[in-house]
Amino acid sequence: MRALQSPDRRSTGRASEPTSPAGAPEAGARQVALVLRIGGALGAALVLAGLTLAVAQGGASWLHGPGGDPLGADAAMRLTDLSGGLRHGRAGAVILLGTIVLAATPAAGVIAAGLAWLRARRGWLVGAAVVVLLLLVLAGALGAAE
C-alpha cells in the first residue's frame, strides 16, 4: 500500500514542502505562503468591507447617475486622513487601509523569505531579499514624490 502513494506525499498524507533541486526542503516556503495568504485575504476583506460600507452610507448613488464618486466627496485618499477616517467610520478610509495591506503584502512575503533564508544560512538569498526590499522602498518613495 505504501508503494502506491505518490512521491510528493509523506506517510501523514499531507503534501511535503517544496524541495530544491538537491532534494532539501526549501527553507520557509510554508511561512511565506502563509504570510501572502493572510495579507491577501485581509486586504481583500477590508476593501470589500469598505465598498459595502460605501453602499450602506448612501454611496450607491453613483450607480444611478453619471460621473458620481462611489465613495463620496470626503473619501480619505491620503495617509494623513486615514486615522481620522477610520475613527469616523468613513468607507474611503477602510478601502485605503485595505489597499495599504494589499500593497504591503508582497514586501511582508519578501521579509518572511529573507528571515527564513537567514535562519537557513543562505547568505546570497538573504542578499537578494534585501535588494528586493530596497527596490520596493525606492519605488514607494518615488511614487509618493509625485
N, C-alpha and C positions, 0 to 999 in steps of 0.2 A: 504494500500500500504506500509506503514512504517513497518508493521509487517512482510512483505516478505523480507526485507533487511537482509543480513547476520549479525550476531552479531559483526563481526570484522569491520564493516563499520559504519562511522558516517553519519550524515544527509548530509554532503558535498559530499559523495560518494567516499572519499579517504580512504585508509586503515589507521587504527589507529596505534599508536606507539605500539611496543611490550610491553606486560604487565608482571609484576612479578606474582608469584603465589597468592599474596594477592590482585591482581587486579589493583595496582597502576601503572601508566605509568613508564616504565623503563627509568631512567634518562640518557639522552644524546645519546640514540640509533641512532637517526637520524643524529646527528652531527658526531658520529663515522663512520657511514656508508658513509657519505659524504666525510670525510677525506680519507677513504680507497678507495672509488670510484675515487676521483680526483688523489690521489697518484698512483694508479694502471694504470689509463688511461694516465697520464702524463709520467710515466716511460716507459710504453709500446710504446707510441708515440715517445719518444726520442730514444729508441732502434731501432725502425723501421726507423726513420729518419736517424740514424747513418748507418744502413745497406744499406739504399738507397743511402746515400752519398758515402759509400764504393764502391758500384757498379758503381756509376757515376764517381768516381775518378779512375776507372780502376782496382778496387779490385776484379772484376769478373773473373780475370784470374785463380783464384783458382778453378773455376768451370770446367775448361778445362784441368787442369794439376794436377798431384798427389802431395800431400804434401804442397800445397801452403797455404799462410796465407791470409784469407779473408779480413783482414784489412790492410795488407801491413806490411813491416818491421818496420815502425815508429809508430805503434799503441800505443796510450797512455794507459799504464796499471798501472800507479802509480798515486796517488793523486797529487803528485808534478808536474806531466806532464799535469794535467787537464786544468788549466787556459791557458797555452800556446797553448795546442792542440785546445781548443775551439776558441782562438783568430785566429788561423791559419786555422780553418775550417777542422780539421782532424776528420775523421769518427770515429776513435777509441776513441777520447775524448767525442764525442757525445754519443756513446754507453756506455762508462764508466759513464757519467753523468746519463743516463737513468737507469743503473744498481744501482747506488747510490740511486736514487729516489725510485726505487722498493725495495731496501733493507731497506730504512728508513721509508717506508710507514707503516709497522706494528708498529714500535715504535711511529710514529705520532698518530696512532689509539689508542695505549695504553695511550698516553698523553691526547688525547681528552677524552677518557673514564675516566681517573683519574680526569681531571678538572670537568667533568660533575658530577662525584660522590662527589667531594669536594663541589660543589655548592649544591648538594642534601644532604649534611651532612651524607654521608655513609662512616664513617671512616675506617672500615675494608676493604672495597673495594678500597679505596684510598691507603691503605697499600699494598694491593695485587698488584695494579698498580705500585707502587714504587718498589716492589720486582721484578716484571717482567722487569721493565726498568733497574734495576741494573743487572739482569741476562743478558739482551741484551747487555749492555755496557761491562760486563765482557767477554761475548762470542766474541764481536767485538775486544776487547783488546787482548784476547788470540789468535784470528785468525790473527790479524795484527802482532803478535810477531813472527809468523812462517816465 
